[in-house]
Amino acid sequence: MRISIIGPGYTQIPPVGWGAVEILIWDMSHALKQLGHEVQIINTVNPNEMIANINQFSPDFVHIQYDDYVVLCPYIQYPCAVTSHFGYIEQLHRDGGYKQRVFDQFASIKPNVFGLSEGILDVYKNLAGIPEENLFLTPNGVNLDTFRKTLDPKHGDRSIYLAKIDHRKRQWLFQRISSLYFAGNIDPSSQGRFDETSKNYLGEWSKKQLHQELTDYGNLVLLSDGEAHPLVCMEALSAGLGVVVTEWGKANLDLSRDYITVIPEWRINDTDYVEKSIIANREVSLQNRKNILEYSKDFDWKKVISKYHLPYMQKIINGRSI
């Protein structure tokens, strides 16, 4: 199959630093190629270039991985689908103009949607009126081979909060937890609230640091007030770490596993409770590192693509195209 993937166009693919969507696109394309498919990555902000590049490649399927470009769907002559990575897609009251700019376009165009979670698909069904036959669950995956793995972590007594430090991720709420360390570039939205001088702030990690050092921590913490399907949780699992997330970050995780902890939103400001939950999860995670590494295989890109993406692409090609 020949597949075109459209990226945001604002950061190179693969990215040099942070850029979860760009990493996902790169790793997905690599897995598709390993499975024997031809892949074209289009990464420009110019819609005319996008259409010209698609037509030149003549794909069997087009996957738009940046929902701002849903407006291109009527101009794409090939079967296609759109994925949103917007962190507040399930909380449109916090959209900051997103609903009018992007989401309402889905309601009028009614494209095929590759949704990252069942909750996201429900939003498109109930609020955008997109028919169920146009909705497909397609979780993100991860490149398992990228991460170093150890059963004896150097910093097993520490938890790592690995994310861009910004308003949505809420790191400043938890800086008083002594065993919680933070890595990420600092967004202006957190300046004045997040203490950059803290010994627990590790600065911005390079990709090499991420791949080599993540496994040396006991567990991962991600307590955002909005997420779609966070890549960092799968990265943590693939490095042998358990995860502590909010209700917004639990998409596609098996909550029956002891090393996956969900902090209820109504308890997010109870720092004592959050700290105890993080420590309890860390202790369980350290005892279950082999099991975590085994579970992480469920998110291997080749497995995810073969189970979800390719069968749904074929269904749309066979007659469900928009």
PETACOR-V77952 format. One record per backbone hydrogen bond with DSSP energy under -0.5 kcal/mol. CO is the residue of the C=O (numbers start at 0). NH is the residue of the N-H. E is the energy in kcal/mol with one decimal. If there is no record, write none. Layout:
co=CO nh=NH e=E
co=CO nh=NH e=E
//
This chain:
co=0 nh=2 e=-0.6
co=0 nh=37 e=-2.1
co=1 nh=59 e=-2.7
co=1 nh=60 e=-1.7
co=2 nh=39 e=-2.7
co=3 nh=62 e=-3.3
co=4 nh=6 e=-0.6
co=4 nh=41 e=-3.1
co=5 nh=64 e=-2.7
co=15 nh=206 e=-0.5
co=18 nh=22 e=-2.3
co=19 nh=23 e=-2.6
co=20 nh=24 e=-2.5
co=21 nh=25 e=-2.2
co=22 nh=26 e=-2.9
co=23 nh=27 e=-2.5
co=24 nh=28 e=-2.5
co=25 nh=29 e=-2.1
co=26 nh=30 e=-2.2
co=27 nh=31 e=-2.5
co=28 nh=32 e=-2.1
co=29 nh=33 e=-2.0
co=30 nh=34 e=-1.5
co=31 nh=36 e=-2.4
co=32 nh=35 e=-1.7
co=37 nh=2 e=-2.9
co=39 nh=4 e=-3.3
co=39 nh=41 e=-0.6
co=40 nh=42 e=-0.6
co=41 nh=6 e=-3.2
co=44 nh=46 e=-0.8
co=45 nh=49 e=-2.0
co=46 nh=50 e=-2.3
co=47 nh=51 e=-2.3
co=48 nh=52 e=-2.8
co=49 nh=53 e=-2.4
co=50 nh=54 e=-2.6
co=51 nh=55 e=-2.1
co=52 nh=56 e=-1.9
co=53 nh=57 e=-2.3
co=53 nh=58 e=-0.5
co=60 nh=3 e=-2.7
co=61 nh=63 e=-0.6
co=61 nh=80 e=-1.8
co=62 nh=5 e=-2.6
co=62 nh=64 e=-0.7
co=63 nh=82 e=-2.7
co=65 nh=68 e=-2.3
co=66 nh=69 e=-1.8
co=67 nh=70 e=-0.6
co=68 nh=71 e=-2.1
co=69 nh=72 e=-1.7
co=71 nh=74 e=-2.2
co=71 nh=75 e=-0.6
co=72 nh=75 e=-1.5
co=74 nh=76 e=-0.6
co=78 nh=61 e=-2.3
co=80 nh=63 e=-2.9
co=81 nh=113 e=-2.2
co=85 nh=88 e=-1.6
co=87 nh=90 e=-2.0
co=90 nh=93 e=-2.6
co=91 nh=94 e=-1.4
co=94 nh=97 e=-1.1
co=96 nh=100 e=-2.0
co=97 nh=101 e=-3.3
co=97 nh=102 e=-1.4
co=98 nh=103 e=-3.1
co=101 nh=104 e=-1.4
co=101 nh=105 e=-0.9
co=102 nh=105 e=-0.9
co=102 nh=106 e=-1.3
co=103 nh=107 e=-1.2
co=104 nh=108 e=-2.7
co=105 nh=109 e=-2.6
co=111 nh=81 e=-2.1
co=111 nh=113 e=-0.5
co=112 nh=114 e=-0.9
co=112 nh=135 e=-2.4
co=114 nh=137 e=-3.2
co=116 nh=120 e=-1.9
co=117 nh=121 e=-2.1
co=118 nh=122 e=-1.4
co=119 nh=123 e=-1.8
co=120 nh=124 e=-2.2
co=121 nh=125 e=-3.1
co=122 nh=126 e=-2.5
co=122 nh=127 e=-0.8
co=123 nh=127 e=-0.6
co=123 nh=129 e=-2.1
co=130 nh=133 e=-2.0
co=131 nh=134 e=-1.9
co=133 nh=112 e=-3.0
co=135 nh=114 e=-2.5
co=135 nh=137 e=-0.6
co=141 nh=143 e=-1.0
co=141 nh=300 e=-1.7
co=142 nh=145 e=-1.3
co=143 nh=146 e=-0.9
co=152 nh=155 e=-1.0
co=154 nh=157 e=-2.1
co=154 nh=217 e=-0.9
co=157 nh=217 e=-2.7
co=157 nh=218 e=-0.7
co=158 nh=180 e=-3.1
co=159 nh=161 e=-0.8
co=159 nh=220 e=-2.5
co=160 nh=162 e=-0.8
co=160 nh=182 e=-2.1
co=163 nh=165 e=-1.1
co=164 nh=186 e=-2.7
co=165 nh=169 e=-1.4
co=165 nh=170 e=-0.5
co=167 nh=224 e=-2.4
co=169 nh=172 e=-1.4
co=170 nh=173 e=-2.2
co=171 nh=174 e=-0.8
co=173 nh=176 e=-1.6
co=175 nh=177 e=-0.8
co=176 nh=179 e=-1.7
co=178 nh=158 e=-2.9
co=178 nh=180 e=-0.6
co=180 nh=160 e=-3.3
co=181 nh=201 e=-3.4
co=182 nh=162 e=-2.0
co=184 nh=164 e=-2.6
co=184 nh=186 e=-0.6
co=186 nh=189 e=-2.3
co=186 nh=190 e=-0.6
co=187 nh=190 e=-0.8
co=189 nh=192 e=-2.1
co=189 nh=193 e=-2.6
co=193 nh=191 e=-0.5
co=193 nh=195 e=-1.0
co=194 nh=197 e=-1.2
co=197 nh=200 e=-1.7
co=199 nh=181 e=-2.9
co=199 nh=201 e=-0.7
co=202 nh=183 e=-2.0
co=202 nh=204 e=-0.6
co=205 nh=209 e=-2.5
co=206 nh=210 e=-2.5
co=207 nh=211 e=-2.0
co=208 nh=212 e=-3.4
co=208 nh=213 e=-0.5
co=209 nh=213 e=-1.4
co=210 nh=147 e=-2.7
co=212 nh=215 e=-1.6
co=213 nh=216 e=-1.7
co=215 nh=154 e=-2.9
co=217 nh=241 e=-0.8
co=218 nh=159 e=-2.5
co=219 nh=243 e=-2.3
co=221 nh=245 e=-0.9
co=229 nh=232 e=-0.8
co=229 nh=233 e=-0.8
co=230 nh=233 e=-0.6
co=230 nh=234 e=-2.2
co=231 nh=235 e=-2.4
co=232 nh=236 e=-2.2
co=233 nh=237 e=-2.2
co=234 nh=238 e=-0.8
co=235 nh=238 e=-0.9
co=235 nh=240 e=-2.8
co=236 nh=239 e=-1.4
co=238 nh=149 e=-0.5
co=241 nh=219 e=-2.8
co=242 nh=260 e=-2.6
co=243 nh=221 e=-2.8
co=244 nh=262 e=-3.3
co=245 nh=248 e=-1.4
co=246 nh=249 e=-0.7
co=249 nh=252 e=-2.1
co=252 nh=254 e=-1.1
co=253 nh=256 e=-1.7
co=256 nh=259 e=-1.8
co=258 nh=242 e=-2.1
co=258 nh=260 e=-0.5
co=260 nh=244 e=-2.8
co=260 nh=262 e=-0.5
co=261 nh=263 e=-0.6
co=262 nh=246 e=-0.7
co=263 nh=266 e=-1.9
co=264 nh=267 e=-1.4
co=266 nh=269 e=-1.6
co=268 nh=270 e=-1.4
co=269 nh=273 e=-2.4
co=270 nh=274 e=-2.9
co=271 nh=275 e=-2.4
co=272 nh=276 e=-2.3
co=273 nh=277 e=-2.3
co=274 nh=278 e=-2.5
co=275 nh=279 e=-2.5
co=276 nh=280 e=-2.3
co=277 nh=281 e=-2.4
co=278 nh=282 e=-2.3
co=279 nh=283 e=-2.0
co=280 nh=284 e=-2.8
co=281 nh=285 e=-2.3
co=282 nh=286 e=-1.1
co=283 nh=287 e=-0.8
co=284 nh=287 e=-0.8
co=285 nh=288 e=-0.6
co=287 nh=291 e=-2.6
co=288 nh=292 e=-2.3
co=289 nh=293 e=-1.9
co=290 nh=294 e=-2.6
co=291 nh=295 e=-2.3
co=292 nh=296 e=-0.5
co=293 nh=296 e=-1.1
co=294 nh=297 e=-2.1
co=295 nh=298 e=-2.0
co=296 nh=299 e=-1.3
co=298 nh=141 e=-2.1
co=299 nh=302 e=-0.5
co=299 nh=303 e=-2.7
co=300 nh=304 e=-3.1
co=301 nh=305 e=-2.0
co=302 nh=306 e=-2.0
co=303 nh=307 e=-2.6
co=303 nh=308 e=-0.8
co=304 nh=309 e=-2.6
co=307 nh=311 e=-1.9
co=308 nh=312 e=-2.7
co=309 nh=313 e=-2.4
co=310 nh=314 e=-1.9
co=311 nh=315 e=-2.2
co=312 nh=316 e=-2.5
co=313 nh=317 e=-2.2
co=314 nh=319 e=-0.9
co=315 nh=318 e=-1.3
co=315 nh=319 e=-0.7
co=315 nh=320 e=-0.8
//
